[in-house]
Amino acid sequence: TQSCPDLSVWNLDNIDPKLPVWMAEGLFDMDALNQSGDDIQATSVSSAMWSVPQLMQLMDKAGSEINIFADNDKVGLRTAAIMQRFLRMNGFVVRTFISKTCKDPSEHFVEKKLGWDDVVEIEITSEMIEAQDEMAFNFLKYLKNRKF
């Protein structure tokens, strides 16, 4: 077991290895996923960038299945592709999902109140990442227009 007290993985202590673990970027995304279904258990490091020690903590607690709910932007897809590759190299079954219409799980499940029918499983390609316009997402505009 890894010991990394300074590198928190949110909700790690509540992981049941019999169920798939969901990875999300932010805490609001993790919370939205955890509220989206009975058998959903999501984790977060409150950032797109998971470190190797954090991934080791997650791999120690997880069963054999890890799902990634990627943010639907260039950074989110690139990070999810890296996580997917790393976790698969370490023997995990990894599936990656995005919202069909929203940026992230929080917007999808909480703000727009959409369900799992509007989520799609993807296999990330470099073409898919490059197709994302780096400037397509204006974070300040997003926060200003977001309903809480």
Protein Blocks (a to p, Z undefined) as FASTA:
>chain_A
ZZdfklccehklmpcfkbccdddfblmlmmmmmmnpfklccddehiabdcfklmmmmmmm
mcfbccddddfbfklmmmmmmmmmmmmmnopacdddddfkbmblklmmmmnopafklpcc
ddddfklmmmpcfklpcfklmmmmpcZZ
